Structures are given as structure tokens and as C-alpha cells.
């Protein structure tokens, strides 16, 4: 699976190497973390206005060897999108955009969410290739493409219902035709019997006349 360990990820060092921040800004971000428990250093630096989200992703991409992409530049395969349940895509803010025999291509805004990535890997049953993108465009794409998935599923359901209705109508027509034929055959049989009886009666009348004159 294509996931890097978060051990020894000193994102502050990478950001400094890229020239995005200095030591004083790191210290301020650490102080911010102490006041806001559970906030990562990168999120603290963004909150303080020292870096942008894109710069943060570039640093993570460099440290973890992940590509940073622009969703608008990608060709998104709706079949890949629908392999992940919408509720999980929204929960983790992750979306598939391409699928191959043994590889599933996944967009994430937080590559350190190892639990979410592993959860999706088990669902799609393939190795996961991770690409990084900004949070807001990813959220918007999830809403857009899952709406397309819903429309696609509705169309397939409507088509299936139409086929089922047609088959039902054919069966009903066949049953009706069989019943009509049965009635017709019965009527023809009765007509045949009636005609035969009249023939017999006519013969008896002739015989009686002949007997009377002899």
C-alpha cells in the first residue's frame, strides 16, 4: 500500500527548507498548539497566516513523496468515484478519480489520515495511489461527482423498471392470448357437436319418412 509513516515527519523543517517560514514563526505556531490542543503544526501555521494550505501540501508532498494536483486538471472516472460510499468520502474528505486492475487513485487533503486511507483501501480492494489537493476544491468535487453518481444510479434504476414493466406486459398479453384461444377452441368444439347433432336428427327424420311410406 502506498502510505508513508508519519514518524519523523518534521514538517516545520521542510517548510523552512522551502523558505516558507522561519524559526520564530515555528515557535509562535508551537505556542498556538499549546493553547489549542490537538492542532497540528501545519494547521497552526495556516491559522496564524504564516503559510497557505497549498504551501502546506507542497511540504507534505515533498516529505512523503506525494504529488500535489489541481482537480480541474484531472479526468475523473465516475466509476472510480462510486466505489467509495458517499458517506465515507464526505467523512474523510477523500475521493477516487481513477481505477486500474490493481491500483486505485485517491485524492486527499490530509495524507496523515492513515485510518481513513486504510479504510478506503479495504473497501476498493486495491493498492492506493495518493495525490494531494486543497480541501475546498476537494469538498466541492465530492458534492459534484456524487450528484452525478446519484443521477447515474437513478437512470439505471429507471431503465431496469422499464424493462421489468415491458416483461410484465408481455407475460400478461401472452396469458390473455392463451385464454382467448382456449375460449375460441371451446366454442368451435361446441359448434361442431351442435352441427353433428343436427345431422343425426335430420337422418332420423328421413328414416321415419321412409319407414312410413314403405
N, C-alpha and C positions, 0 to 999 in steps of 0.2 A: 504494500500500500504506500502511496506517495504522501507520507506525512513526516515532518521533521520534529524531533524532540524540542520541547521548549526549554530544556536545560541549557544553561549558559547563554541564553539569548539576552545579551546586554544591549537592548535596543537604543539606549542612550548613547552608547559608544558608536553604533552605526550612524545615528543621526548626526553625531559630531563629525564623523569621518566624511559625511556628505556635506558638511558645512551648514547644516540647517539650524543647529543650536550650539550654545556654549556651556561651559561648566556652571556658570551662575544660573542659567535657566534650568539646568538639570536640578540644581539644589532647590530652586523655587518649586519645581514640579514635585520633588520628594516631599517638601513641606506640605504641599497641597494634598498629596496622598495620605499623609498622616491625619489631616483634617477630614478627609473623605475616604473612609475605609472601603477597601475593595476596588478602588480605582487604579487601573494600570498606569504605568509611567507615560506611555504614549497618549492615553486619554487625558491625563493631567496636562501634558504639554499642549494638546489641542485646546483644552478648556481654557488654558492661560493665554492662548493666542500665539504661542511661540512657533507652532508648526501647523500645517494644513493636514487634512485627512489623507490627501494624495501623497504628501511627503512621508507620512507615517507608513502608508502602504509600500512606498518605494523602499523604505528602510527594511520593513519586514520581508519584502520580496528579495532584497539583496541578501539578507541574513539567512533566509530559508530557501533561497533559490527558486522562488515562485515568480511567475510573470504577472505584471500589473497590466490589465486590459481595460479598454473602453467598450462597454456593452454595445454601443451603437455601431461598433466596427465588426461585431460578430454576426455570423449567420446562425441563428438559433433554431434548433430542431425541436419542434413541439413534442415529438415522440420522446425525446430525452427529458423534456420538462415534465411530462405527465408520469414519468417513472418514479418521481418523488411525490408523495401525498402533499397537497397544498398546505395542510396544517403544519407539516414539518418544515416545508420551505419557508413559511412565514415565521415559524418559531425560531429557526436557526439563521434566517436571512441568507439562505443558500439556494441556488437554482442550477439545475443541469442544463447544458446547452448543446451537447453533442454526445453521441454514444457510438462505440465501436465494439467489436467482438468481445474484447477483454478489458476495455478501458471506458470509463465514464468521466466526462469532462464537467467539472463543477466550479461554479462561481461563488466566491465567499468574500465577505468584507472583514472577517476575523479568522485568520488562519490558525490562531491558537485555541479555537474552539474544537479541540480534538474529539470530544464526546459527540458533538453534532456531526462531524465529518465521518467518524466511525459508524454512527447510526445510519447515515445515508449509504455508506459503503456496503453495509449488510443488506440494506433494502434493495439496492440495484444489483447486487451480486457480482460486482466487477471491481477492478482496481480503480482508484480515483485519482484523476489528474486535476490539480488545483490551480485556479487562476484567481488573482486578486482584483477586486474592483471596489469603487466607493459605495458607501452604504445607501444613500438616497437613490441613485440610479438603479441599484440592485433591487431595492424595495419596489420601485416603480415598474421594473421589468417583471417582477414576480406577479404583481397585480395584472399587468397587461397580458402576459403569456398564459397565466392560469385562467383568465377570462376566455382566451382563445381555446384552451383545453376544454372548458365547460361547454362552449359553443360546439366544439367538435363532437363531444360526447352526446350532446342533445341531438345533433344531426344524425348520429349513428343510431340512437335510440328511436328517433322518428322513422328512420329507414327500416329498422327492424320491425316496428309496429305496423308499417305499411305492408311489408312482406307477409307478416302474420295475418293481417286482415284479408289480404288477397287470397292466401291459402285457405282461410276460413270460408270465404265466399265461394271458392271453387268447390270445397267439400260440400257446402250447403246446396250449391247448384247441382252437384252430382247426385246427392241424396234425393233432391226434388225430381230430377230427371228419372231416376230409378223408380220412384213412387209412381210417376206418371205412366211410365212404360208398363208397370205392373197392373195399373188400373186398366190401361188400354188392352193388354193381353187378356185380362179377365173378361172385359166387355166383348171382345172378339170371340172368346170361347163360349160365352153365353149366347151370342148371336148365332154361332154355329150350331149349338144344341137346339135352339129355338127353330132354326131352319130345318134341322133333321126331324124334329117332332112334327112339323107341318107336312113334311114329305110323307112320313109314316101315316098321318091322318088322311092324307089325300089317297094313298094307296088303299087304305081300309075302305074308304067311300067307294072307290072304283070296284073293289071286290064285292061289296054289298050289292051294288047295282047289277053286276054281272050275275051274282047268285040269284037275284030276284027275277031276272029275265030268262034264266035257264030252265 
